[in-house]
């Protein structure tokens, strides 16, 4: 369901019906909101160049992913 919603921003009838069939369908609204929240948060962090605090080590090898402008956590 999440993949379908993120793929084009819509949820087709088949995926929606399948999501409602799951016992935790009451959490469907929360799930949809969370799938929008994290990309929005990531976009805001990228726009404003938010990185790790000084001295912190990234959890992955490609530190360039932290700042799309090519900077690091300590600056451009």
N, C-alpha and C positions, 0 to 999 in steps of 0.2 A: 504494500500500500504506500509506504513512504517513497519507494523508488518511483512508483507511478506518479505520485503527486509532485515529486521534485523534477521529474523528466520534462514536463511541460507546464507545470503550475496548475494542472487540473487533475481531477480524479474521475475516471470514467465510471459508468454504471456497474460494470463487472467488478472492478476493483473496490468500489464503494460497497457493493453487496457482499463481497468476500470479507471486507473489514467489519461490517456489521455482524457477520456470522461468528466472529471471534468472541469468546466469553467476556473479554474486557472492552467491548465496544463502547462502554460508557466513557472510556478514556480517549476516544477517537478525536474529540475536539482538542484535547491537550496535546495529543500526538501531532496533529496538524500544526498547532501553534508552535510547538518545539521545532518542527522541521523548518519553520520559517524563521524562528528566533536565532538559531545558530548561524545560518548563512548571513543574516542581517548583522549579527555581532561580528562575524569574520570580516564582512565588508567594511564596517565602521573601523575596525582595528587596522585594516589595510589602508583605508583612506587617510587615517591620522598617523600611520606609521607606528602603531603600538607594538612594541617588542618585549622581550624578556627584560626583567630588571638587570642592572649591571651585575656581572659576576655569575649569572645563572647560565646553565648549559642547556641547549635545546634538546628535546627528547628524540629528535630525528637527526639524520646526518646532514640534510640540506638546509643550512641556516638561512639561505636566500629566500626560502618559502616564508620566513617570518615577516619580511618587508618587501613587497612587490617592487619597490623603487631600487632595490639592490643593496640597501643598507643592512646594518645588523642591529642588534638590540642596543648597542651603545651609540649609534649614530650613522649618518649617511656615508 
